[in-house]
Amino acid sequence: MLMKRKDNDNGNPAELHANVVEAKFASDQTPAAKENRTVIGEQISVEGNIRGKENLLIEGRLKGSIELEEHQVIIGMKGVVEGEVIAKDVTVSGRMTGNVKALGRVEITRQAEFHGELKARRISVEDGAYIKASIELEREPEAKSRTIGPAGVEPKAADREPVALAVGAHGSK
């Protein structure tokens, strides 16, 4: 359903995206883990909360929350999510409005439209993506250190708050 054979790939963006999505699920996984994934297809609309122990690909619509702390969530090019996502890694290629908390990495691809808050250890935003977000990057536990100003004075809270960014690479958005 998702993977097209390379010899049939004629440069169609949908086919190319399907190959990229399949590769994301396949990377760094054992053969058993590759089989443990759920797909919410284009014609499916879900309202509610999702919790589980496998990877999730959303090409349909979801309004609610997703908790897959040890797994990957991919919002495909046709996916629309309104709510909160908590996962190990999150990739947004479709539209999302809400909050993302990733224990690992958040990737916003060039096809994405994201509005909300991002909290992760690592973030990647491709050139061309539309993003209007508050971003907080967490440090690795051993890298955390308290910054002390002159004469032992801690910085003001305003100096430590996350910075809100609004980036629109497409003039048509």
KOLVEX-833700 format. One record per residue (C-alpha): x, y, z; chain. Coordinates in nm, 2 decimals. Example, Ala and Ser with C-alpha at 12.3 -4.5 7.8 and 13.67 -1.06 7.14 Angstrom:
<sites>
+--------+--------+--------+--------+
:     c1 :     c2 :     c3 : chaine :
+--------+--------+--------+--------+
:   1.23 :  -0.45 :   0.78 :      A :
:   1.37 :  -0.11 :   0.71 :      A :
+--------+--------+--------+--------+
</sites>
This chain:
<sites>
+--------+--------+--------+--------+
:     c1 :     c2 :     c3 : chaine :
+--------+--------+--------+--------+
:   0.00 :   0.00 :   0.00 :      A :
:   0.27 :   0.25 :   0.09 :      A :
:   0.58 :   0.12 :  -0.09 :      A :
:   0.61 :   0.15 :  -0.46 :      A :
:   0.88 :  -0.04 :  -0.64 :      A :
:   1.18 :   0.17 :  -0.74 :      A :
:   1.16 :   0.06 :  -1.10 :      A :
:   0.80 :   0.19 :  -1.12 :      A :
:   0.89 :   0.53 :  -0.96 :      A :
:   0.83 :   0.79 :  -1.23 :      A :
:   0.91 :   1.09 :  -1.01 :      A :
:   0.55 :   1.13 :  -0.89 :      A :
:   0.56 :   1.32 :  -0.55 :      A :
:   0.30 :   1.09 :  -0.39 :      A :
:   0.50 :   0.78 :  -0.48 :      A :
:   0.83 :   0.94 :  -0.37 :      A :
:   0.67 :   1.04 :  -0.04 :      A :
:   0.54 :   0.68 :   0.01 :      A :
:   0.90 :   0.55 :  -0.04 :      A :
:   1.03 :   0.80 :   0.21 :      A :
:   0.77 :   0.71 :   0.47 :      A :
:   0.84 :   0.34 :   0.43 :      A :
:   1.22 :   0.41 :   0.46 :      A :
:   1.16 :   0.61 :   0.79 :      A :
:   0.97 :   0.32 :   0.94 :      A :
:   1.23 :   0.07 :   0.82 :      A :
:   1.54 :   0.26 :   0.95 :      A :
:   1.69 :   0.14 :   1.28 :      A :
:   1.43 :  -0.13 :   1.34 :      A :
:   1.44 :  -0.50 :   1.37 :      A :
:   1.22 :  -0.71 :   1.13 :      A :
:   0.97 :  -0.77 :   1.40 :      A :
:   0.94 :  -0.39 :   1.48 :      A :
:   0.88 :  -0.32 :   1.11 :      A :
:   0.56 :  -0.52 :   1.12 :      A :
:   0.43 :  -0.34 :   1.44 :      A :
:   0.28 :  -0.03 :   1.29 :      A :
:  -0.06 :   0.12 :   1.24 :      A :
:  -0.18 :   0.33 :   0.95 :      A :
:  -0.47 :   0.57 :   0.97 :      A :
:  -0.56 :   0.59 :   0.60 :      A :
:  -0.67 :   0.89 :   0.39 :      A :
:  -1.04 :   0.81 :   0.42 :      A :
:  -1.03 :   0.76 :   0.80 :      A :
:  -1.12 :   1.03 :   1.06 :      A :
:  -1.06 :   0.97 :   1.43 :      A :
:  -1.17 :   1.17 :   1.73 :      A :
:  -1.03 :   1.06 :   2.06 :      A :
:  -0.71 :   0.95 :   2.23 :      A :
:  -0.46 :   0.70 :   2.09 :      A :
:  -0.22 :   0.50 :   2.31 :      A :
:  -0.01 :   0.21 :   2.21 :      A :
:   0.32 :   0.03 :   2.17 :      A :
:   0.38 :   0.05 :   1.79 :      A :
:   0.46 :   0.31 :   1.53 :      A :
:   0.18 :   0.52 :   1.38 :      A :
:   0.14 :   0.67 :   1.03 :      A :
:  -0.15 :   0.92 :   0.99 :      A :
:  -0.27 :   1.00 :   0.63 :      A :
:  -0.62 :   1.07 :   0.75 :      A :
:  -0.76 :   1.31 :   1.01 :      A :
:  -0.71 :   1.29 :   1.39 :      A :
:  -0.85 :   1.52 :   1.65 :      A :
:  -0.73 :   1.42 :   2.00 :      A :
:  -0.41 :   1.30 :   2.16 :      A :
:  -0.15 :   1.04 :   2.08 :      A :
:   0.08 :   0.88 :   2.34 :      A :
:   0.34 :   0.65 :   2.19 :      A :
:   0.64 :   0.73 :   2.41 :      A :
:   0.86 :   0.46 :   2.28 :      A :
:   0.76 :   0.47 :   1.92 :      A :
:   0.74 :   0.69 :   1.61 :      A :
:   0.45 :   0.90 :   1.48 :      A :
:   0.45 :   1.02 :   1.12 :      A :
:   0.19 :   1.27 :   1.00 :      A :
:   0.20 :   1.20 :   0.63 :      A :
:   0.15 :   1.46 :   0.35 :      A :
:  -0.23 :   1.40 :   0.35 :      A :
:  -0.25 :   1.38 :   0.73 :      A :
:  -0.43 :   1.64 :   0.94 :      A :
:  -0.38 :   1.63 :   1.32 :      A :
:  -0.54 :   1.86 :   1.58 :      A :
:  -0.42 :   1.79 :   1.93 :      A :
:  -0.12 :   1.67 :   2.13 :      A :
:   0.15 :   1.41 :   2.03 :      A :
:   0.38 :   1.25 :   2.27 :      A :
:   0.62 :   1.01 :   2.11 :      A :
:   0.99 :   0.90 :   2.08 :      A :
:   1.02 :   1.06 :   1.73 :      A :
:   0.77 :   1.27 :   1.53 :      A :
:   0.78 :   1.36 :   1.16 :      A :
:   0.53 :   1.61 :   1.03 :      A :
:   0.47 :   1.62 :   0.65 :      A :
:   0.10 :   1.72 :   0.66 :      A :
:  -0.09 :   1.97 :   0.87 :      A :
:  -0.07 :   1.98 :   1.24 :      A :
:  -0.21 :   2.22 :   1.50 :      A :
:  -0.12 :   2.15 :   1.86 :      A :
:   0.17 :   2.04 :   2.08 :      A :
:   0.44 :   1.79 :   2.02 :      A :
:   0.66 :   1.64 :   2.28 :      A :
:   0.93 :   1.41 :   2.14 :      A :
:   1.17 :   1.22 :   2.37 :      A :
:   1.40 :   1.22 :   2.07 :      A :
:   1.36 :   1.41 :   1.74 :      A :
:   1.10 :   1.62 :   1.57 :      A :
:   1.13 :   1.66 :   1.19 :      A :
:   0.92 :   1.91 :   1.00 :      A :
:   0.94 :   1.84 :   0.63 :      A :
:   0.91 :   2.09 :   0.35 :      A :
:   0.54 :   1.99 :   0.28 :      A :
:   0.44 :   2.05 :   0.64 :      A :
:   0.23 :   2.32 :   0.79 :      A :
:   0.27 :   2.33 :   1.17 :      A :
:   0.11 :   2.56 :   1.43 :      A :
:   0.18 :   2.50 :   1.80 :      A :
:   0.45 :   2.41 :   2.05 :      A :
:   0.74 :   2.18 :   2.00 :      A :
:   0.95 :   2.03 :   2.28 :      A :
:   1.22 :   1.78 :   2.19 :      A :
:   1.59 :   1.70 :   2.22 :      A :
:   1.65 :   1.75 :   1.85 :      A :
:   1.46 :   1.93 :   1.58 :      A :
:   1.49 :   1.95 :   1.20 :      A :
:   1.30 :   2.19 :   0.98 :      A :
:   1.34 :   2.15 :   0.60 :      A :
:   1.36 :   2.45 :   0.38 :      A :
:   1.01 :   2.53 :   0.25 :      A :
:   0.82 :   2.42 :   0.56 :      A :
:   0.56 :   2.65 :   0.72 :      A :
:   0.60 :   2.66 :   1.09 :      A :
:   0.45 :   2.90 :   1.36 :      A :
:   0.57 :   2.76 :   1.69 :      A :
:   0.72 :   2.79 :   2.03 :      A :
:   1.02 :   2.56 :   2.04 :      A :
:   1.19 :   2.43 :   2.35 :      A :
:   1.50 :   2.21 :   2.30 :      A :
:   1.59 :   1.99 :   2.59 :      A :
:   1.94 :   1.93 :   2.68 :      A :
:   2.09 :   1.59 :   2.74 :      A :
:   2.10 :   1.52 :   3.12 :      A :
:   2.48 :   1.54 :   3.15 :      A :
:   2.48 :   1.87 :   2.95 :      A :
:   2.25 :   2.05 :   3.18 :      A :
:   2.42 :   2.33 :   3.38 :      A :
:   2.29 :   2.63 :   3.56 :      A :
:   2.41 :   2.97 :   3.43 :      A :
:   2.50 :   3.20 :   3.70 :      A :
:   2.54 :   3.57 :   3.63 :      A :
:   2.77 :   3.82 :   3.79 :      A :
:   2.81 :   3.79 :   4.17 :      A :
:   2.62 :   3.46 :   4.18 :      A :
:   2.29 :   3.61 :   4.05 :      A :
:   2.07 :   3.38 :   3.84 :      A :
:   1.94 :   3.51 :   3.51 :      A :
:   1.58 :   3.64 :   3.51 :      A :
:   1.30 :   3.40 :   3.41 :      A :
:   1.25 :   3.61 :   3.10 :      A :
:   1.60 :   3.52 :   2.99 :      A :
:   1.53 :   3.14 :   3.02 :      A :
:   1.19 :   3.12 :   2.84 :      A :
:   1.15 :   2.95 :   2.51 :      A :
:   1.15 :   3.17 :   2.20 :      A :
:   0.85 :   3.17 :   1.97 :      A :
:   0.93 :   3.15 :   1.60 :      A :
:   0.71 :   3.22 :   1.30 :      A :
:   0.86 :   3.11 :   0.98 :      A :
:   0.69 :   3.09 :   0.65 :      A :
:   0.90 :   2.99 :   0.35 :      A :
:   0.60 :   2.98 :   0.11 :      A :
:   0.46 :   3.31 :   0.01 :      A :
:   0.12 :   3.14 :  -0.06 :      A :
:   0.06 :   3.03 :   0.30 :      A :
+--------+--------+--------+--------+
</sites>
